[in-house]
Structure formats: structure tokens, C-alpha cells
Amino acid sequence: MPSPDPTTTAGQIDLPKTLDHSHATALRPLIEALRGKPVNLNAQDCDHLGGAGAELLLAAYAEWADADVPFAIQNMSEKFVAGVSCLGLQQTALFQEGTTE
């Protein structure tokens, strides 16, 4: 299985096309490396949000919120938004803060 190969630049991480368990496992250290710094996640190319991916994003968001550090998802693709909805997370603050394309 290929690695998600997200690009990280100054607190921005491009989410992989598929954010399932295996990709969430690979994404976790990239997010943790930015602990204490503002994080912007780009979901423009993410076509699938699985439960493990959502769990990772929500846990990181809670940690950043506790530290009063910005953590946002931007450029959510239609399929990413559909995944958020399928998981029943559309009312969660994390998924309302970014822009939807």
C-alpha cells in the first residue's frame, strides 16, 4: 500500500486522498510534530473520511483547543463533507470552521 505522502508546510498538512485507519496512523506523527503550533489541514483532495481518520482529527482538535492553539480544516472536498455527514459529525465545531469547496 502506498504511503499517503501529505505535504507539510509551515503548519499546513494536505490530507491524503483516503483518510482511513492506515493513513491515519501515518498522519498522526505529522500532526504531533506540530504540537503547540497552529495547524491548517487541507482536505481539498481527501475523498474518503473513515472513522479512524475522524477520530484522529477530533482528538488532535481537542488537544489544540485545550492549549488554545488554532487547529482548522480548510478546503473540504464534497466527498470529505459527505464522509463527515455519514459519520454524524456535521455539527462538530472542527468540521464547521473550514471552507467547503
C-alpha positions in Angstrom: 0.0 0.0 0.0 1.4 3.4 -0.9 2.1 6.0 1.8 -0.3 9.0 1.9 2.6 11.4 1.2 0.9 14.5 2.6 2.8 17.8 2.2 3.6 19.7 5.3 4.5 23.4 5.0 4.5 25.9 8.0 1.7 24.2 9.9 -0.3 23.1 6.9 -0.8 19.4 6.1 -2.5 18.1 3.0 -4.8 15.3 4.0 -4.4 12.1 2.0 -7.0 11.0 -0.6 -8.2 8.3 1.7 -8.1 9.0 5.4 -8.8 5.5 6.8 -7.0 3.6 9.6 -3.7 3.0 7.8 -3.5 6.6 6.6 -4.5 8.0 10.0 -1.6 6.0 11.5 0.8 7.6 9.1 -0.7 11.1 9.5 -0.6 11.1 13.3 3.2 11.8 13.7 2.9 14.7 11.2 0.3 16.3 13.3 2.1 15.5 16.6 5.2 17.2 15.2 3.3 20.5 15.1 2.1 20.3 18.7 1.9 23.8 20.2 1.8 25.4 16.8 -1.3 26.4 14.7 -2.4 23.7 12.2 -4.3 24.0 9.0 -5.4 20.8 7.4 -6.2 21.0 3.7 -9.0 18.5 2.8 -9.3 19.5 -0.8 -8.1 16.2 -2.2 -9.5 14.0 0.5 -12.2 11.8 -1.0 -12.8 9.4 1.9 -13.0 10.1 5.7 -13.2 6.9 7.7 -13.9 6.5 11.4 -10.2 6.3 12.4 -9.4 9.4 10.4 -12.2 11.3 12.0 -11.2 10.1 15.5 -7.6 11.3 14.9 -8.7 14.7 13.7 -11.2 15.2 16.6 -8.6 14.1 19.2 -6.0 16.5 17.8 -8.5 19.3 17.6 -9.4 18.7 21.3 -5.8 18.8 22.3 -5.1 22.0 20.3 -8.3 23.6 21.7 -7.2 22.8 25.3 -3.9 24.5 24.6 -5.8 27.5 22.9 -3.9 26.9 19.7 -5.7 27.2 16.3 -6.5 23.9 14.5 -8.6 24.1 11.4 -9.7 22.1 8.3 -9.8 24.1 5.1 -11.0 23.4 1.6 -13.1 20.4 2.4 -14.0 18.5 -0.7 -17.6 17.4 -1.3 -16.7 13.8 -0.6 -15.0 14.8 2.6 -18.1 16.7 3.7 -20.2 13.7 2.8 -18.0 11.5 5.0 -18.4 14.0 7.8 -22.1 13.8 7.4 -22.2 9.9 7.2 -20.3 9.8 10.5 -22.8 12.2 12.0 -20.1 14.9 12.7 -21.5 17.8 10.7 -22.4 19.7 13.9 -18.9 19.3 15.3 -17.1 22.6 15.5 -14.0 21.3 13.8 -15.9 20.5 10.7 -17.7 23.8 10.6 -14.6 26.0 10.8 -13.0 25.3 7.4 -14.2 26.4 4.0 -16.1 24.0 1.7 -15.2 23.8 -2.0 
